[in-house]
Amino acid sequence: MNSERMNIAPGVTRTNSKWGYSLEGTKENLLRAGLALPEWFLDGKVVIRKNGRVKRYVEITHEGRKGTCLQPARGLCRVSFSWTAEESERREQEGKLRASMTPRELAKPHLDAGLQLLIRAFNMTDDLDHGYGFSAAVRSRALTLVRELYALFMESKIESRSTSLGESDPSFQRFMAHAISHADEPRPDVTETL
């Protein structure tokens, strides 16, 4: 499973990997976000290892997890934890399930999120402040575009990110050419609603 990296708090990044997860950020940001405890940091205490080198990490156990807190002389701190046995098993099962899914099944959450975004964009044409709103023609055209884009999402072949949709899907190319060529045309005043 590839590493997943995401920002989870101001100045703090979480990276999930096969072995566990790590949190990276300044000491202050990790503490402010409640993702670390003060006793996990060396704070200038010098610990010399058997080989004579300075130890810059603390081994920690928190909520049944083993981990380390690395505090370099300068730069970002890294708090790392291993997955528990239950989490490792669950992640392994999820990986097997994902491997058995079709590309369309894997893409469904993204398609659903795209639909929700389109619906919100359409609703914005009708929800302006102070009693003003877009004309019925604008709302109608927005609804038509939402429907066309959703149909395109649902009918499109799901493929790897390494292949550009525009290069591989002639219907998308035709759709974009039509949309661009008709962008300046006035729209009919049709009062159609969801």
Secondary structure, 3 states (H helix, E strand, C coil): CCCEEEEEECCEEEEECCCEEEEEECHHHHHHCCCCCHHHCCCCCCEECCCCCEECEEEEEECCEEEEEECCCCCCEEEEEECCHHHHHHHHHHHHHHHHCCHHHHHHHHHHHHHHHHHHHHHHCCCCCCCCCCCHHHHHHHHHHHHHHHHHHHHCCCCCCCCCHHHHCHHHHHHHHHHHHCCCCCCCCCCCCC
